[in-house]
Amino acid sequence: MADLSSTFMGLHLANPIILGSSGLSTTKDGVARAIKAGVGAIVLKSLFEEQLRAELKQANLDTDAHPEAAAFIEGQGMTEGTSEYLAHIKAAKAAANAAGTKAPVIASINGTGDPFWLEFASMVEGAGADALELNLGIVPSNPDLSASEIEEGLINLVSKVAKTVKIPVCAKLGASYTNIGNVAKRMAKAGIKGLTLFNRFYRMDIDLDNMSLASGPTRSSPEAYHESLRWISLLEGRVGADICSSGGVYDGLAALRLVAAGASAVQLCSAVYTKGFGVISSTIQEMNSWMDEHGVAKLGDIRGRLARRNSDKPELYGRLHYVKALTGQG
Ligand SMILES: Cc1cc2nc3c(=O)[nH]c(=O)nc-3n(C[C@H](O)[C@H](O)[C@H](O)COP(=O)(O)O)c2cc1C
């Protein structure tokens, strides 16, 4: 059996597989099943700023178009409030300790206003969360705001949160930044210890028959991991924060590829929705088998082996690779 242990933001993980923030980690049962399946850590469902619900109501939007919010509201919604969320953290910690796995429990919050974030970050820490993931899921809808204004706002926000708590803070970002490495580096300077790449925003669609907005596919396909893989391989060791992948991991080989690219941990979400909690154990098993077959004793031996910073051909990570692929010289 290979040694799959990893360290993410200073947290010890028995293996790098993390259950991603979603309706799957909203309930005690979901947490228990993930622990039973051998998960390395769990990110709890995001607590959304109350305003989101008010906005949804006000705009009379179909919550199907907002699966993150919908799953939250259905499961452990605003109606139940923050105290239930804090109780959920305590219960998840107790479950992980009772199982002897000591899988870290990472809380997640999604908000915009300083008071909410700062106050809640402290409460989450007080409830025993091992770390905090900031779900920076913004869809910039105001054309009058420049990219730098938005980025400054986010960096300011993470800086305040990182100063407020002692537990490690991780920023979960979407992929749409002009220079994500620069945003990541500034966030690390502002105090975050980890990056989760990437958040998957709700997909919109249109119902032609009813001429109304509709929800696109809520789950990712296995193809999605390539986007994380590119950015992890480009940024590993160059921005001052550990990186965790999120998006499109359905099996152990994809997880190992992300580790080879430089990921310290790998989140699973859609795969668990699609295949059930057993995919956590089969992913870990598959990683183990591959490592045994290839004589890799510990995960650290392959972590970052294919990151740009360890390459003697860094040009392969940029445009050249693309040009070669297109011209058949790859
Ligand atoms: C139904 C559903 C609910 C989700 N809720 C949250 C959430 O509350 N907070 C969050 O940060 N990400 C949330 N996500 C995003 C996932 O954590 C993950 O980043 C994304 O789905 C990409 O990973 P995957 O391809 O493994 O699904 C949700 C995803 C789904 C499908």
The ligand as an ORCA input file, in Angstrom:
! r2SCAN-3c Opt
* xyz 0 1
  C     -25.417     20.744     -6.518
  C     -24.125     21.447     -6.264
  C     -24.021     22.291     -5.164
  C     -22.830     22.984     -4.933
  N     -22.736     23.820     -3.856
  C     -21.578     24.480     -3.601
  C     -21.442     25.324     -2.474
  O     -22.335     25.507     -1.673
  N     -20.264     25.969     -2.293
  C     -19.204     25.824     -3.130
  O     -18.155     26.425     -2.894
  N     -19.297     25.008     -4.218
  C     -20.457     24.347     -4.456
  N     -20.550     23.529     -5.554
  C     -19.374     23.405     -6.452
  C     -18.559     22.166     -6.104
  O     -18.015     22.209     -4.789
  C     -17.394     21.988     -7.092
  O     -16.493     23.079     -6.947
  C     -17.836     21.942     -8.531
  O     -19.016     21.185     -8.679
  C     -16.740     21.366     -9.431
  O     -16.330     20.088     -8.995
  P     -16.933     18.730     -9.613
  O     -16.631     18.729    -11.062
  O     -16.238     17.622     -8.871
  O     -18.398     18.757     -9.362
  C     -21.722     22.820     -5.805
  C     -21.831     21.944     -6.897
  C     -23.014     21.257     -7.117
  C     -23.082     20.311     -8.307
*
